[in-house]
């Protein structure tokens, strides 16, 4: 087990290092920050002085080595726009993204688990068709379009909910619902498939033959086993939601990590952009690592392989 853990941790560290190289190089493809920060009226001498002050006049390899050395010590630089530490800026927006994603995940679970169970237990009925149709729409319609339509209906026409910003509990409803719809669709399909397999198993038939009510068989015995792949999916999807929430955060003007990344591209704020994308990569890599460790612990064949 120690060898297995060491191998997975080294692979995760190598993946993060490769991601940092790619992020560092791609960030500089967005252009010269001196043009944005100093404006079009600045002279060439002023721009050269700005680049030298920020260390942008050095070769990109030297810039990366300097960046990596500072990052190991926990220093990810300062925002070129606000001069705040990049860590402070990113953590503040990350917390906002975590709040929104957590609410979206809770809403999706409250909706998808009953619908998935109902779809499996009432297969080939109108309830099953409605659940499957909702799942297909949730995985097919783009986030930004659903977000715009929800703002038009519930904010502009009906005036029930705020259309943008972060404030009270009402501000969470629209963006969390739009974000959670896709997750709900995937959970419904996954849970329905698992429930159909479990409901046809021998131990469920035995529970029915012993006179247990159908409600108890479905919700106590079948659901417990069908939730295992769903729990794995939720753990993996949580990090991906944070990384893919930029469309929702832009549409609803939510001050999260995705919106920060878009603004950093426009302002060519390299330190903030690099750390933002690195946090996304780290979340996905760490969640994959934890999944591998759990699978390796549960199944000895994976450790041996």
C-alpha positions in Angstrom: 0.0 0.0 0.0 2.9 2.4 0.8 4.4 1.8 -2.7 1.0 2.4 -4.3 0.4 5.7 -2.4 4.0 6.9 -3.2 3.4 6.2 -6.9 0.1 8.0 -7.0 1.5 11.0 -5.1 4.5 11.3 -7.3 2.2 11.1 -10.4 0.0 13.9 -9.0 3.0 16.1 -8.2 4.4 15.5 -11.7 1.0 16.4 -13.2 0.8 19.6 -11.2 4.3 20.5 -12.4 3.5 20.0 -16.0 0.3 22.0 -15.5 2.2 24.9 -14.0 4.5 24.9 -17.1 1.6 25.0 -19.5 -0.3 27.6 -17.5 2.8 29.8 -17.2 3.4 29.7 -21.0 -0.2 30.1 -22.1 -0.8 33.1 -19.8 1.8 35.0 -21.7 0.0 34.4 -25.0 -2.7 36.9 -23.8 -0.4 39.8 -24.6 1.7 42.5 -23.0 0.3 43.7 -19.7 2.2 47.1 -20.2 -0.3 48.0 -23.0 -3.2 47.5 -20.6 -1.8 48.9 -17.4 -0.1 52.0 -18.9 -2.5 52.7 -21.7 -1.9 53.8 -25.3 -0.4 57.2 -24.3 2.6 55.6 -22.5 6.0 56.0 -24.2 8.3 53.0 -25.1 10.6 54.0 -22.3 7.8 53.9 -19.7 6.7 50.5 -21.0 10.3 49.1 -20.8 10.6 50.4 -17.3 7.3 48.7 -16.3 8.4 45.4 -17.8 11.8 45.6 -16.1 10.1 46.4 -12.7 7.8 43.4 -13.1 10.5 41.1 -14.3 8.8 40.7 -17.7 11.9 41.7 -19.6 13.7 38.4 -18.8 13.6 35.2 -20.9 10.4 33.2 -20.2 12.5 30.3 -18.9 14.2 32.5 -16.4 10.8 34.0 -15.4 9.4 30.4 -14.8 12.4 29.3 -12.7 12.0 32.5 -10.6 8.2 31.9 -10.4 8.6 28.2 -9.4 11.2 29.0 -6.7 8.9 31.6 -5.2 5.8 29.3 -5.4 7.6 26.6 -3.5 7.9 29.1 -0.7 4.3 30.1 -0.9 4.8 33.3 -2.8 2.8 33.5 -6.0 3.4 37.1 -6.7 1.2 40.2 -6.6 -1.6 41.2 -8.9 -0.4 43.6 -11.6 -3.7 45.4 -11.4 -4.4 45.8 -7.6 -0.9 45.1 -6.2 -2.5 42.7 -3.7 -0.9 39.3 -3.1 -2.3 36.9 -5.7 -3.0 34.4 -3.0 -5.3 36.8 -1.2 -7.2 37.7 -4.4 -7.6 34.0 -5.5 -8.6 32.7 -2.0 -11.3 35.4 -1.7 -12.9 34.4 -5.0 -12.4 30.7 -4.4 -14.5 30.9 -1.2 -17.3 32.5 -3.3 -17.1 29.8 -5.8 -17.1 27.1 -3.1 -20.3 28.6 -1.6 -22.1 28.6 -5.0 -20.9 25.1 -6.0 -21.9 23.7 -2.5 -25.4 25.2 -2.8 -25.7 23.9 -6.4 -24.6 20.4 -5.3 -27.1 20.3 -2.5 -29.9 21.5 -4.7 -29.0 18.9 -7.4 -29.0 16.1 -4.8 -32.3 17.1 -3.3 -33.8 17.0 -6.8 -32.0 14.1 -8.5 -32.1 11.4 -5.9 -35.9 11.2 -5.6 -36.3 11.6 -9.3 -33.7 8.9 -10.1 -35.4 6.5 -7.6 -38.8 7.3 -9.0 -37.6 6.8 -12.6 -36.2 3.3 -11.8 -39.1 2.1 -9.6 -41.7 3.4 -12.1 -39.8 2.3 -15.3 -41.6 2.6 -18.6 -44.2 5.0 -17.2 -44.8 8.7 -17.7 -42.6 9.5 -14.7 -39.7 7.6 -16.1 -40.0 9.4 -19.5 -40.2 12.8 -17.8 -37.1 12.1 -15.6 -35.1 10.8 -18.6 -36.2 13.8 -20.7 -35.2 16.2 -18.0 -31.8 14.5 -17.8 -31.2 14.7 -21.5 -32.1 18.4 -21.6 -29.9 19.1 -18.6 -26.9 17.6 -20.3 -27.6 19.1 -23.7 -28.5 22.7 -23.1 -25.5 25.1 -22.6 -25.1 26.8 -19.2 -25.0 30.3 -20.5 -28.2 30.0 -22.6 -30.1 28.5 -19.6 -28.7 31.2 -17.4 -29.8 34.0 -19.7 -33.3 32.5 -20.1 -33.7 32.1 -16.4 -32.8 35.7 -15.8 -35.3 36.8 -18.5 -38.1 34.7 -17.0 -37.6 34.9 -13.2 -35.9 38.3 -12.9 -37.1 40.5 -15.8 -40.6 39.2 -16.5 -41.7 37.8 -13.1 -39.4 39.8 -10.8 -39.1 37.0 -8.3 -35.3 36.7 -8.0 -32.3 39.0 -8.4 -30.5 38.7 -11.7 -26.9 39.2 -10.6 -24.4 39.7 -7.8 -23.8 38.1 -4.5 -25.9 39.0 -1.5 -28.7 37.2 0.4 -30.0 33.7 -0.1 -32.1 34.7 -3.1 -29.0 35.5 -5.1 -27.9 31.8 -4.9 -31.1 30.3 -6.3 -30.8 31.1 -10.0 -27.1 30.5 -10.5 -27.1 27.4 -8.3 -30.2 25.9 -10.0 -28.7 26.4 -13.5 -25.3 25.0 -12.4 -27.0 22.1 -10.6 -29.2 21.1 -13.5 -26.4 19.4 -15.4 -25.2 17.6 -12.3 -28.8 16.5 -11.5 -29.1 15.2 -15.0 -26.0 13.0 -14.7 -27.0 11.8 -11.2 -30.5 10.9 -12.4 -29.2 8.8 -15.2 -26.5 7.2 -13.1 -28.8 6.5 -10.2 -31.5 5.1 -12.4 -29.1 2.7 -14.0 -27.7 1.6 -10.7 -31.2 1.2 -9.2 -32.4 -1.0 -12.1 -29.5 -3.3 -11.6 -30.0 -3.5 -7.8 -33.8 -4.0 -8.1 -33.3 -7.1 -10.2 -30.7 -8.6 -7.8 -31.3 -11.7 -5.7 -31.2 -10.0 -2.3 -33.9 -7.5 -3.3 -36.1 -10.4 -4.5 -35.5 -12.1 -1.2 -36.5 -9.0 0.8 -39.7 -8.8 -1.2 -40.5 -12.4 -0.6 -40.1 -11.9 3.2 -43.0 -9.5 3.0 -41.2 -6.1 3.3 -43.0 -3.2 1.8 -42.0 -1.9 -1.6 -41.1 1.5 -0.1 -38.7 -0.1 2.4 -37.2 -2.3 -0.2 -36.5 0.6 -2.6 -35.4 3.3 -0.2 -33.6 1.2 2.4 -32.1 -1.8 0.6 -31.8 -0.8 -3.0 -30.9 2.8 -2.7 -28.0 2.2 -0.3 -26.1 0.1 -2.9 -27.1 2.2 -5.9 -25.6 5.3 -4.3 -22.0 4.0 -4.3 -21.2 5.1 -7.8 -23.1 8.3 -7.3 -21.0 9.2 -4.3 -17.9 8.7 -6.4 -19.3 10.8 -9.1 -20.1 13.7 -6.7 -16.7 13.7 -5.2 -15.1 13.9 -8.7 -17.6 16.4 -10.1 -17.2 18.9 -7.2 -13.8 20.0 -8.4 -14.9 20.1 -12.0 -17.8 22.3 -11.1 -15.5 24.9 -9.6 -13.3 24.8 -12.7 -16.3 25.0 -15.2 -18.4 27.6 -13.4 -16.9 30.6 -15.3 -19.9 30.7 -17.7 -22.4 30.9 -14.8 -20.3 33.4 -12.9 -20.0 35.7 -15.9 -23.7 35.5 -16.7 -24.8 36.1 -13.1 -21.9 38.5 -12.3 -20.9 36.2 -9.4 -17.5 37.2 -7.9 -16.0 33.7 -8.1 -12.9 32.1 -9.5 -14.2 31.7 -13.0 -15.1 35.4 -13.4 -11.7 36.3 -11.8 -9.9 34.2 -14.5 -11.8 36.0 -17.3 -11.0 39.4 -15.8 -7.3 38.4 -15.4 -7.1 37.5 -19.1 -8.5 40.9 -20.1 -6.1 42.7 -17.8 -3.3 40.4 -18.5 -2.8 39.9 -14.8 -0.3 37.0 -15.1 0.2 36.2 -11.3 -3.6 36.0 -10.6 -4.3 34.2 -13.8 -1.6 31.6 -13.2 -2.6 30.9 -9.6 -6.3 30.7 -10.6 -5.8 28.1 -13.2 -3.3 26.3 -11.0 -5.9 26.0 -8.3 -8.3 24.5 -10.8 -5.7 22.0 -11.9 -4.8 21.2 -8.3 -8.4 20.5 -7.4 -8.9 18.1 -10.2 -5.6 16.3 -9.6 -6.1 16.0 -5.8 -9.7 14.7 -6.3 -8.4 12.1 -8.8 -5.6 11.2 -6.4 -8.1 10.7 -3.5 -10.3 8.6 -5.8 -7.3 6.4 -6.8 -6.4 6.0 -3.1 -9.9 5.0 -2.1 -10.2 2.5 -5.0 -6.7 1.1 -4.2 -7.7 0.6 -0.6 -11.0 -1.1 -1.4 -9.6 -3.3 -4.3 -6.2 -5.0 -3.8 -6.1 -5.8 -7.5 -5.6 -2.1 -8.3 -2.7 -1.8 -5.9 -1.0 -4.8 -7.4 -1.6 -3.5 -11.0 
